[in-house]
Amino acid sequence: MLAELARKHDIADYTTDLDSALADPRWEIYADFLVTKARAAAIRKAIAAGKAIYTEKPTAESLHEALELAALARAAGVKNGVVHDKLYLPGLRKLARLIDSGFFGRILSVRGEFGYWVFEGDWQPGQRPSWNYRAEDGGGIVVDMFPHWSYVLENLFGRVESVYARAVTHIPTRVDEAGRPYSATADDAAYAVFDLAGGVVAQLNSSWAVRVNRKELVEFQVDGTHGSAVAGLFGCRIQPRNATPKPVWNPDLPESHDYARDWMEIPDNDVFENGFKSQWEEFVGHVVEGTAHPFDLLAGARGVQLAEAGLESSRTGARVDLPELTLPSLGAAADQPAAAATR
């Protein structure tokens, strides 16, 4: 399969031997898009080889390991970056512009809906790999999506200070790629409330067992004192304070007002490149020219921290506080508290 892809894209150099590739001085950057369980070991090898590191999230299976990777990279002096692709997509870039312009006034809350129905695999093949639904293989929607929510919330609204979450497995049995039924041991939906620095409250639902009734697979509604916006990955609609309707709820009368028409679409007045491509180009500039790139392995560790805290909250039923992370010295990663539960 790799040889076929290489031929299709006219790539002369390819290999399945990671060690030989890392030993080749021609390759300066190691980009990791492996399954989560294999990621940390491969990144350690790349750091030892002196390569710059660019990796998908989550960066590791535990916060301890994620912090250790960040400390190893610092000690080795290698540049590193973690994918934060959602920040580079048109809808969230439009949303960021609104925030920067002061459009919202004081931001009060963020409500997000993400997900779609992933077929169980019996009468129609599932559109996600079966390992996503096995906890022992690194699956689960919390470990997949909470790292995304960590960097989206942090970079647009404020650092996540606490989380209250409920992670569930709605579909207990699925069918794998070979047509064999298996028990789903990982969560396929999570319902969470995040307290952010500055007093913003975010509520995000993530599910692979929901049918889409929105314009995009993910949408965030941001409400502020001076206006609101609904942003997806591509579109963004706004409703300013002076154009807000004045609803009156009357259960005795059917609703006749079309509230969707009260929102105005933000125009595509710029060329937005593919989010992965844009961040990759920034990281290459960071490696070659030394330009700034804040989305490093420590930022990735914060995503792992949030996923761990979300799962802990779901297990205990408690709201879990997230202390600020700092880059530890080697061997000290375990000394940093991951989270603290509060009732």
C-alpha positions as CSV (number, residue, x, y, z in Angstrom):
1,M,0.0,0.0,0.0
2,L,2.8,2.4,0.9
3,A,4.5,1.7,-2.5
4,E,1.3,2.3,-4.3
5,L,0.8,5.7,-2.6
6,A,4.4,6.6,-3.4
7,R,3.9,5.8,-7.0
8,K,0.7,7.7,-7.2
9,H,2.4,10.9,-5.8
10,D,5.8,10.5,-7.5
11,I,7.6,10.0,-4.2
12,A,10.9,8.2,-4.8
13,D,11.9,7.8,-1.2
14,Y,9.8,5.7,1.2
15,T,10.4,3.0,3.7
16,T,8.6,1.1,6.5
17,D,11.9,0.9,8.5
18,L,11.7,3.8,11.0
19,D,15.1,3.2,12.4
20,S,16.8,3.5,9.0
21,A,14.9,6.6,8.2
22,L,15.8,8.2,11.5
23,A,19.5,7.3,10.8
24,D,19.4,9.1,7.4
25,P,20.8,12.7,7.7
26,R,18.7,13.8,4.7
27,W,15.5,13.8,6.8
28,E,15.4,16.6,9.3
29,I,11.8,16.3,10.5
30,Y,10.0,13.3,11.9
31,A,6.2,13.6,11.4
32,D,4.2,11.2,13.5
33,F,0.7,10.1,12.4
34,L,0.7,6.6,14.0
35,V,-2.0,5.2,16.1
36,T,-1.8,6.6,19.7
37,K,-0.4,3.5,21.3
38,A,2.7,3.5,19.0
39,R,3.3,7.3,19.1
40,A,5.4,7.9,22.3
41,A,8.0,5.1,21.5
42,A,8.5,6.4,18.0
43,I,8.9,10.1,19.2
44,R,11.5,9.0,21.7
45,K,13.5,7.4,18.9
46,A,13.2,10.5,16.8
47,I,14.3,12.8,19.6
48,A,17.3,10.6,20.3
49,A,18.1,10.9,16.6
50,G,18.1,14.7,16.8
51,K,15.1,15.1,14.5
52,A,12.6,18.0,14.7
53,I,9.3,16.5,15.8
54,Y,5.8,17.2,14.4
55,T,3.1,15.0,15.7
56,E,-0.6,14.4,15.8
57,K,-2.5,14.5,19.1
58,P,-2.9,13.0,21.6
59,T,0.9,13.0,22.0
60,A,0.9,10.1,24.5
61,E,-1.4,7.8,26.4
62,S,-0.8,9.5,29.8
63,L,0.0,12.9,31.0
64,H,3.2,11.6,32.6
65,E,4.4,10.3,29.3
66,A,3.3,13.5,27.4
67,L,5.3,15.6,29.8
68,E,8.3,13.3,29.6
69,L,8.3,13.7,25.8
70,A,8.2,17.5,26.1
71,A,11.1,17.4,28.6
72,L,13.1,15.0,26.4
73,A,12.7,17.3,23.4
74,R,13.8,20.3,25.4
75,A,16.8,18.5,26.8
76,A,17.8,17.4,23.3
77,G,17.3,20.9,21.9
78,V,15.0,19.6,19.1
79,K,12.2,21.8,17.7
80,N,8.7,20.3,18.1
81,G,5.1,20.9,17.2
82,V,1.7,19.3,17.7
83,V,-1.2,19.5,15.2
84,H,-3.7,22.2,16.1
85,D,-5.5,22.0,12.8
86,K,-8.9,23.2,13.8
87,L,-7.5,26.7,14.6
88,Y,-6.5,27.1,11.0
89,L,-9.9,26.3,9.4
90,P,-12.0,29.1,7.9
91,G,-14.8,29.0,10.4
92,L,-12.7,29.3,13.5
93,R,-10.4,31.8,11.8
94,K,-13.5,34.0,11.2
95,L,-14.5,33.4,14.8
96,A,-11.0,34.5,16.0
97,R,-11.3,37.7,14.0
98,L,-14.6,38.5,15.7
99,I,-13.1,37.9,19.1
100,D,-10.1,40.1,18.3
101,S,-12.3,42.9,17.1
102,G,-14.3,43.0,20.3
103,F,-17.5,42.0,18.5
104,F,-18.9,39.9,21.4
105,G,-18.4,42.4,24.2
106,R,-17.9,40.3,27.2
107,I,-18.0,36.6,26.2
108,L,-20.4,34.6,28.4
109,S,-20.5,31.1,27.1
110,V,-19.5,28.6,24.4
111,R,-21.8,25.8,23.4
112,G,-20.5,23.2,21.0
113,E,-21.9,20.2,19.2
114,F,-19.7,17.7,17.5
115,G,-20.4,14.3,16.0
116,Y,-22.2,12.1,13.5
117,W,-23.5,8.6,13.4
118,V,-20.8,6.0,12.9
119,F,-22.3,2.9,11.6
120,E,-22.0,-0.2,13.8
121,G,-20.5,-2.2,11.0
122,D,-23.2,-4.9,10.6
123,W,-25.5,-3.9,7.8
124,Q,-23.2,-1.0,6.7
125,P,-19.4,-0.7,7.2
126,G,-18.4,1.8,9.9
127,Q,-16.6,4.9,8.7
128,R,-14.1,4.9,11.5
129,P,-11.6,2.1,12.3
130,S,-12.6,-0.5,14.9
131,W,-9.7,0.3,17.2
132,N,-11.4,3.7,17.9
133,Y,-13.9,1.8,20.0
134,R,-11.5,-0.4,22.0
135,A,-10.0,1.3,25.1
136,E,-7.1,-1.3,25.2
137,D,-6.1,-0.1,21.7
138,G,-6.1,3.6,22.6
139,G,-9.7,4.3,21.4
140,G,-12.4,6.5,22.8
141,I,-14.0,9.8,21.9
142,V,-12.6,11.6,25.0
143,V,-8.9,10.8,24.2
144,D,-9.6,11.7,20.6
145,M,-11.6,14.9,20.9
146,F,-10.7,16.5,24.3
147,P,-7.2,17.3,23.1
148,H,-8.9,19.2,20.3
149,W,-11.2,21.0,22.7
150,S,-8.2,21.9,24.9
151,Y,-6.4,23.9,22.2
152,V,-9.6,25.4,20.7
153,L,-10.9,26.7,24.0
154,E,-7.4,27.8,25.2
155,N,-6.5,29.7,22.1
156,L,-9.8,31.4,21.5
157,F,-11.4,31.9,24.9
158,G,-9.1,31.0,27.8
159,R,-7.3,28.1,29.5
160,V,-9.4,25.3,30.7
161,E,-9.4,25.4,34.5
162,S,-11.9,22.6,35.3
163,V,-14.0,20.0,33.7
164,Y,-17.2,18.1,34.6
165,A,-17.8,15.2,32.1
166,R,-19.9,12.2,31.5
167,A,-18.4,9.7,29.1
168,V,-20.6,6.8,27.9
169,T,-20.6,3.9,25.5
170,H,-24.0,4.1,23.7
171,I,-23.3,1.3,21.2
172,P,-21.9,-1.7,23.2
173,T,-21.3,-4.0,20.3
174,R,-19.8,-3.2,16.9
175,V,-18.5,-5.2,13.9
176,D,-14.9,-4.9,12.8
177,E,-13.4,-4.7,9.4
178,A,-13.4,-8.5,9.1
179,G,-17.1,-8.8,9.9
180,R,-16.5,-10.0,13.4
181,P,-18.6,-8.6,16.3
182,Y,-16.7,-7.2,19.2
183,S,-17.4,-5.4,22.5
184,A,-16.9,-1.7,22.4
185,T,-14.8,-1.0,25.5
186,A,-14.2,2.7,24.8
187,D,-16.6,5.7,25.1
188,D,-18.4,6.8,22.0
189,A,-19.9,9.9,23.4
190,A,-19.0,12.6,26.0
191,Y,-21.0,15.4,27.5
192,A,-18.8,18.0,29.3
193,V,-18.9,21.4,31.0
194,F,-15.6,23.4,31.0
195,D,-14.8,26.4,33.2
196,L,-12.4,28.7,31.5
197,A,-10.0,31.4,32.7
198,G,-11.9,34.7,32.8
199,G,-15.2,33.2,33.7
200,V,-16.4,31.8,30.3
201,V,-18.4,28.6,30.6
202,A,-18.1,26.1,27.7
203,Q,-20.4,23.2,27.2
204,L,-19.4,20.7,24.5
205,N,-21.1,17.5,23.4
206,S,-19.0,15.0,21.4
207,S,-20.7,11.9,19.9
208,W,-20.2,9.1,17.4
209,A,-23.8,8.1,18.1
210,V,-25.7,11.2,17.0
211,R,-27.4,12.1,13.7
212,V,-26.5,15.5,12.3
213,N,-29.1,18.3,12.5
214,R,-26.8,21.3,11.9
215,K,-25.0,22.8,9.0
216,E,-21.6,21.3,9.8
217,L,-20.3,18.3,11.7
218,V,-19.2,20.6,14.5
219,E,-20.6,24.0,15.4
220,F,-19.8,26.4,18.3
221,Q,-22.2,29.0,19.4
222,V,-20.5,31.9,21.3
223,D,-22.7,34.3,23.2
224,G,-21.6,37.7,24.4
225,T,-23.1,40.8,25.8
226,H,-22.8,42.6,22.4
227,G,-23.4,39.7,20.0
228,S,-23.4,36.1,19.2
229,A,-21.9,33.8,16.6
230,V,-22.2,30.3,15.4
231,A,-19.0,28.9,13.8
232,G,-18.4,25.6,12.1
233,L,-15.2,24.5,10.4
234,F,-16.0,26.6,7.4
235,G,-18.9,28.9,7.9
236,C,-19.6,31.5,10.6
237,R,-22.9,33.3,11.2
238,I,-23.4,36.4,13.5
239,Q,-26.2,38.2,15.3
240,P,-25.2,41.5,16.8
241,R,-27.0,43.1,19.8
242,N,-28.8,45.7,17.8
243,A,-30.3,43.0,15.4
244,T,-31.3,40.6,18.1
245,P,-35.1,39.7,18.0
246,K,-37.2,39.8,21.2
247,P,-38.8,36.4,21.6
248,V,-41.7,35.8,23.9
249,W,-42.4,32.1,24.6
250,N,-46.1,31.2,24.5
251,P,-46.8,27.5,24.7
252,D,-50.4,28.1,23.5
253,L,-49.4,29.4,20.1
254,P,-47.3,27.8,17.4
255,E,-44.0,29.6,16.6
256,S,-44.2,31.5,13.4
257,H,-40.9,33.4,13.5
258,D,-38.0,32.1,11.5
259,Y,-35.1,32.6,13.9
260,A,-32.5,31.2,11.4
261,R,-33.1,34.2,9.1
262,D,-32.0,36.6,11.9
263,W,-28.4,35.5,11.4
264,M,-25.9,37.0,8.9
265,E,-23.2,34.9,7.2
266,I,-19.6,36.1,7.4
267,P,-18.4,36.3,3.8
268,D,-15.4,34.3,2.6
269,N,-13.3,37.5,2.0
270,D,-10.0,35.7,2.2
271,V,-8.4,32.6,0.8
272,F,-8.2,29.9,3.5
273,E,-5.8,27.1,2.8
274,N,-6.3,23.5,4.1
275,G,-5.7,23.7,7.9
276,F,-3.2,20.9,8.1
277,K,-1.3,22.4,5.2
278,S,-1.2,25.8,6.8
279,Q,0.1,24.6,10.1
280,W,2.6,22.3,8.5
281,E,4.0,25.2,6.5
282,E,4.3,27.2,9.7
283,F,6.2,24.4,11.4
284,V,8.6,24.0,8.5
285,G,9.2,27.8,8.7
286,H,9.9,27.3,12.5
287,V,12.4,24.6,11.8
288,V,14.2,26.2,8.8
289,E,13.9,29.9,9.7
290,G,13.3,29.9,13.4
291,T,9.9,31.6,13.2
292,A,7.6,31.3,16.2
293,H,5.5,28.2,16.7
294,P,3.7,28.0,20.1
295,F,1.9,24.7,19.6
296,D,4.6,22.4,21.0
297,L,4.7,19.2,23.0
298,L,3.9,21.0,26.2
299,A,0.7,22.3,24.5
300,G,0.0,18.7,23.4
301,A,0.5,17.6,27.0
302,R,-2.3,20.0,28.1
303,G,-4.6,18.2,25.7
304,V,-3.7,14.9,27.3
305,Q,-4.2,16.4,30.7
306,L,-7.8,17.5,29.8
307,A,-8.6,14.0,28.4
308,E,-7.4,12.4,31.6
309,A,-9.3,14.9,33.7
310,G,-12.5,14.3,31.7
311,L,-12.3,10.5,32.1
312,E,-11.6,11.0,35.9
313,S,-14.6,13.2,36.2
314,S,-16.7,10.6,34.4
315,R,-15.5,7.9,36.7
316,T,-15.9,9.8,40.0
317,G,-18.9,12.1,39.2
318,A,-16.8,15.1,40.4
319,R,-15.7,18.3,38.8
320,V,-12.0,18.1,38.2
321,D,-9.6,21.1,38.4
322,L,-6.7,21.3,36.0
323,P,-3.5,22.9,37.5
324,E,-1.3,24.8,35.1
325,L,1.4,22.7,33.5
326,T,5.1,23.7,33.3
327,L,7.8,21.8,31.5
328,P,9.4,19.5,34.0
329,S,13.0,18.4,34.3
330,L,13.7,14.9,33.2
331,G,12.4,12.4,35.8
332,A,10.2,15.0,37.4
333,A,7.1,14.6,35.2
334,A,5.4,12.4,37.7
335,D,5.8,15.0,40.4
336,Q,3.3,17.3,38.6
337,P,-0.4,16.9,39.6
338,A,-2.5,16.0,36.6
339,A,-5.8,17.1,38.1
340,A,-7.6,17.6,41.4
341,A,-11.2,16.5,42.0
342,T,-13.7,18.8,43.6
343,R,-17.3,18.3,44.5
